Amino acid sequence: MRTAPLLTLALLVGCGGDASDSSGSPGSSASPTLTPPPAGEGFQLAMTPFTAPAYSESWVCEVYDSPNTAYAPINRVEYLQNEGTHHMTLSTVALAGNRLEPGVYDCNDLYGDASLMSDQLMFFGNQGAGEGEMQLPEGVVADLPPNLQVIHEVHYVNATEAPVELYSVLNAWTIDPDDVTERIWGGQVRDETIALPAGAETTEWTRCVMNEDVEILFLASHMHQLGVRFTIAPFDGAESGEIFYDNDDWHDPKIIQYDPPITVPAGQGFEYACTWNNTTDQAVTYGLTADDEMCNMALVFTPFSPSAVCEVVETSDGVLWAP
């Protein structure tokens, strides 16, 4: 198994035909060292560079149209971004019937009361490392629809006394549609009722089971700065097994690719747990800023099935989250 960024969702049912991709990218190129794929082999997505002031938290969203003009069967991704980026995501709300005015936004303003966020479908995400790539197995792809409106989101905390130019650029490499053998899907399971007393260590856990048979390709964690441990164990619907995923660094999502994939039949799944050490003098709860906390497990699997989810069946606080 190996670590890799996370390409979470394939959005196409059935084959969409040839991938007639453009090698252009929206906005300004933030890294001249990441050459766009040649025409017909992929395309590049890039955020317009943005300056993060000294001692600030920047949460920036740029809205633009993806440059691929046909369904794009993506088999490999490479990216560059600022080292230590809290998170970067590519998502869309267009599939829910929303169209946004293109441009650069403060994400707090764009999402507002979070109703827009509830319609988001994320298709790529990573954090921490300044560069990397993800290679799907031969013939396995994430299909991206053409002319999709993208929300390119970057969350970065500048703890230095100097401004930092933020950049995020990604190359999506495609394969011939005739060579596609399988498509991926994925999602997240979240704990949104986190309650961390001041000056205390707290652990919360969640158990979920798949509603369909799947083969797990990737698992990943997400916590904020008070997180000290994230674990995943198998759950057979009645009992939890031994921990097989263990991450003690909240900066690093530890996105693990499993080869061979983990076979999970319907009715079985995972128990994941988060441990935090709240060293502050304030209670901390779930939220989107660096001062709030999260406990999210992400998973990517085959076969492609938008109806496949890991359904929460039990939690440490009794609250059952539903996507």
C-alpha positions in Angstrom: 0.0 0.0 0.0 1.1 3.6 -0.6 0.1 7.2 0.2 -1.5 9.3 -2.5 -3.8 12.3 -2.9 -7.5 11.5 -3.1 -9.6 11.4 -6.3 -12.9 10.7 -4.6 -15.7 10.5 -7.1 -16.4 9.4 -10.7 -19.5 11.2 -11.9 -20.4 9.3 -15.1 -22.8 6.4 -15.5 -21.7 4.6 -18.7 -19.2 5.6 -21.3 -19.3 9.2 -22.5 -17.3 8.9 -25.6 -13.9 10.4 -26.6 -12.1 12.8 -24.2 -11.4 15.8 -26.4 -9.5 17.7 -23.7 -8.0 21.2 -23.7 -4.5 21.7 -22.2 -5.4 25.3 -21.1 -6.1 26.2 -17.5 -8.3 28.9 -15.9 -6.6 31.8 -14.2 -2.8 32.3 -14.0 -0.4 29.4 -13.8 1.0 29.4 -10.3 3.8 26.9 -11.0 5.7 27.0 -14.3 7.3 23.6 -13.3 4.0 21.7 -13.8 3.7 21.5 -17.5 0.1 20.9 -18.7 -0.6 17.6 -20.4 -0.5 17.6 -24.2 -3.8 18.2 -26.0 -5.8 14.9 -26.1 -3.9 13.4 -23.1 -5.5 15.5 -20.3 -5.9 19.0 -19.0 -4.9 21.3 -16.2 -6.9 23.0 -13.4 -5.4 26.0 -11.6 -6.4 28.6 -9.1 -5.5 32.2 -9.7 -2.6 33.0 -7.2 -3.8 34.7 -4.1 -1.8 36.5 -1.4 -2.3 35.4 2.2 -1.4 38.2 4.6 0.9 37.6 7.5 -0.7 35.9 10.6 -3.9 35.2 8.8 -6.3 32.3 7.9 -7.3 32.3 4.2 -10.2 30.2 2.9 -10.4 31.0 -0.8 -12.8 29.6 -3.4 -12.4 30.2 -7.2 -15.3 29.3 -9.5 -14.6 28.4 -13.1 -15.5 25.9 -15.8 -13.4 22.8 -16.2 -11.7 22.9 -19.6 -12.5 19.4 -20.8 -15.0 19.4 -23.6 -16.1 15.8 -23.4 -16.2 13.2 -20.6 -12.7 12.7 -19.3 -11.6 9.3 -18.1 -8.9 10.3 -15.6 -6.4 7.6 -14.6 -3.7 9.8 -13.0 -3.4 13.1 -11.2 -0.4 15.2 -10.2 -0.5 18.4 -8.2 1.5 21.3 -6.8 0.4 23.6 -4.0 1.8 25.4 -1.0 3.5 23.1 1.5 1.4 22.9 4.7 -1.9 23.7 2.9 -4.7 22.8 5.4 -6.8 21.4 2.5 -7.5 21.8 -1.2 -10.7 20.5 -2.8 -12.2 20.5 -6.2 -16.0 20.2 -6.1 -19.2 21.2 -8.0 -22.7 22.2 -7.2 -23.8 22.2 -10.9 -25.2 18.7 -10.7 -27.7 20.0 -8.1 -28.9 22.6 -10.6 -26.8 25.5 -9.2 -24.7 27.9 -11.4 -22.4 30.4 -9.8 -20.9 33.6 -11.1 -17.3 32.8 -12.0 -14.6 34.5 -9.9 -12.6 34.4 -6.7 -14.5 34.4 -3.4 -13.9 34.3 0.3 -15.4 30.8 0.9 -17.2 32.2 4.0 -19.1 34.5 1.8 -19.7 31.9 -1.0 -21.1 29.2 1.3 -23.0 31.7 3.5 -25.5 29.7 5.6 -23.9 26.4 4.3 -26.9 25.5 2.2 -24.7 25.7 -0.9 -22.2 23.4 0.8 -24.9 20.8 1.3 -25.2 20.5 -2.5 -21.5 20.1 -3.1 -20.0 17.0 -4.7 -16.3 16.7 -4.2 -14.2 15.0 -6.9 -10.7 15.6 -5.7 -9.1 16.6 -2.4 -5.7 16.7 -0.6 -3.8 18.5 2.1 -0.4 19.0 3.6 2.2 18.0 1.0 3.3 20.5 -1.6 3.4 18.1 -4.4 2.3 14.5 -5.3 0.5 12.3 -7.6 -2.2 9.6 -7.6 -2.2 6.6 -10.0 -5.3 4.5 -10.3 -5.0 0.9 -11.3 -4.8 0.1 -15.1 -8.1 0.7 -16.7 -9.7 2.2 -13.6 -10.8 5.9 -14.0 -12.7 8.7 -12.5 -14.9 10.2 -15.3 -15.3 13.9 -15.2 -18.3 15.4 -17.1 -17.6 18.1 -19.7 -17.9 21.8 -19.1 -18.4 21.2 -15.3 -18.4 24.3 -13.1 -15.7 23.8 -10.5 -15.2 25.3 -7.0 -11.5 25.2 -6.5 -11.0 25.7 -2.7 -7.9 26.3 -0.7 -7.7 26.7 3.1 -4.3 27.9 4.3 -3.1 29.3 7.7 -0.2 31.7 7.4 1.5 31.7 10.8 4.5 33.7 9.6 5.3 37.4 9.7 5.4 37.7 5.9 2.7 37.4 3.2 2.5 34.1 1.3 1.4 33.7 -2.3 -1.0 30.8 -2.4 -1.1 28.6 -5.5 -2.8 25.3 -6.5 -2.5 23.6 -9.8 -3.4 20.1 -10.9 -2.9 18.0 -14.0 -5.5 15.4 -14.9 -4.2 12.7 -17.2 -6.7 10.7 -19.3 -6.7 7.3 -21.0 -8.5 6.1 -24.2 -12.2 5.4 -23.3 -11.8 2.0 -25.1 -9.2 1.1 -22.4 -11.5 1.8 -19.4 -12.5 -1.3 -17.4 -13.9 0.2 -14.2 -14.9 3.5 -12.7 -14.6 4.7 -9.1 -17.0 6.3 -6.6 -16.5 7.4 -3.0 -17.5 9.7 -0.2 -17.1 10.7 3.4 -18.4 9.8 6.8 -18.4 12.6 9.3 -18.9 13.3 13.0 -20.6 16.7 13.2 -21.5 16.5 16.9 -18.0 16.9 18.3 -17.8 18.2 21.9 -14.3 18.7 23.4 -14.1 20.0 27.0 -11.4 22.5 27.8 -8.1 21.0 29.0 -9.1 17.4 28.4 -8.5 14.5 26.1 -11.5 13.1 24.3 -12.2 10.2 21.9 -15.3 9.7 19.8 -16.0 6.8 17.4 -18.3 6.0 14.6 -19.4 2.7 13.0 -20.7 2.4 9.5 -21.6 -0.4 7.1 -21.7 -0.4 3.3 -25.1 -0.8 1.7 -23.6 -2.5 -1.3 -20.6 -4.8 -2.0 -17.5 -2.7 -2.8 -13.7 -2.9 -3.2 -12.0 -0.2 -1.2 -9.1 1.5 -3.1 -8.3 4.4 -0.7 -9.0 5.4 2.9 -8.0 8.7 4.4 -8.5 10.8 7.6 -9.2 14.4 8.3 -8.8 16.3 11.7 -7.8 19.7 12.8 -5.0 21.0 15.1 -6.2 19.4 18.4 -6.3 15.9 16.8 -3.7 13.5 18.1 -4.9 10.1 16.7 -7.2 8.8 14.0 -7.8 5.0 13.7 -9.8 2.7 11.5 -10.7 -0.9 12.2 -12.9 -3.4 10.3 -16.5 -3.7 11.5 -18.5 -6.8 10.6 -21.9 -5.3 11.6 -21.6 -6.6 15.2 -18.0 -6.5 16.3 -15.0 -4.4 15.6 -11.6 -6.0 14.6 -8.0 -4.9 15.0 -6.9 -1.4 14.0 -5.3 -1.4 10.5 -5.1 2.3 9.9 -3.4 4.6 12.5 -2.5 8.2 12.0 -1.1 10.5 14.7 -0.3 13.5 12.5 -3.3 15.7 11.8 -1.3 17.7 9.2 -1.0 14.6 7.1 -4.3 13.0 6.0 -2.4 9.7 5.4 -4.3 8.8 2.3 -3.6 5.1 1.8 -4.0 3.2 -1.5 -4.7 -0.5 -0.9 -3.4 -3.0 -3.5 -5.1 -5.4 -3.6 -8.3 -3.5 -2.7 -10.1 -4.3 0.6 -13.2 -6.4 -0.1 -16.2 -5.1 1.9 -19.5 -6.9 1.4 -22.8 -5.2 2.1 -23.6 -5.1 5.8 -19.9 -4.8 6.8 -17.7 -1.7 7.1 -15.5 0.2 9.5 -15.2 1.7 13.0 -13.2 4.9 12.9 -12.2 6.9 16.0 -10.7 10.4 16.6 -8.8 11.4 19.7 -8.2 15.1 20.5 -6.2 16.8 23.2 -7.9 20.1 23.9 -5.1 22.1 25.4 -7.1 25.4 25.3 -9.2 26.9 28.0 -12.3 26.9 25.7 -14.7 24.1 24.7 -14.3 23.2 21.0 -17.0 21.8 18.7 -17.3 20.8 15.0 -16.7 23.5 12.5 -15.0 24.6 9.3 -12.2 26.9 10.6 -8.8 26.0 11.9 -10.0 26.7 15.5 -12.9 24.2 15.2 -12.5 20.4 14.9 -13.4 17.7 12.5 -13.4 13.9 12.4 -14.0 12.7 8.8 -13.2 9.3 7.1 -13.0 9.4 3.3 -13.2 6.3 1.1 -12.9 5.6 -2.6 -14.1 2.3 -4.1 -15.2 0.3 -7.1 -17.5 -0.4 -8.7 -19.0 3.0 -9.7 -22.3 3.3 -7.9 -23.7 6.7 -6.7 -26.1 4.8 -4.4 -23.2 3.1 -2.5 -22.5 4.6 0.9 -21.2 3.6 4.3 -24.3 4.1 6.5 -23.7 5.1 10.1 -25.3 2.6 12.4 -23.7 3.4 15.8 -21.7 6.3 17.4 -20.2 7.0 20.8 -22.6 9.9 21.3 -25.7 8.2 19.9 -26.0 10.7 17.0 -26.3 9.0 13.5 -24.9 11.2 10.7 -26.4 10.8 7.3 -24.9 12.2 4.0 
